[in-house]
Amino acid sequence: SPAMAPRAGVDLLVAAGGDEPEGWIGQSRDYARIHGVQRPVMLVPGTNHFTLLDAVADRKAELCRTMLSMIGL
C-alpha cells in the first residue's frame, strides 16, 4: 500500500507485474524511491497484480527465490 511506510532499516523488495500499465509500475517505483528502498523494483514478466502471486509461490521464479533469500532460506 502506498500509504504504508516500511520500518527503518528493513530490507524491502518491491515487485510489480511486468504486464501492468506503466502508470501502475510507476507507482511501485515511486514508492521505492520515496521510502529509500535500496533494491531495484522487480518487474515479473508476463504477470499482473493478480498473477504476480503465482511467482511468489513458485520456487523456480526469481521473485520467490529472492524472497526466500531475504529470510535466509
Secondary structure, DSSP 8 states (H G I E B T S, - for coil): -TT----TT-----EEETTS-HHHHHHHHHHHHHTT--S--EEETT--TTTHHHHHH-TTSHHHHHHHHHTT-
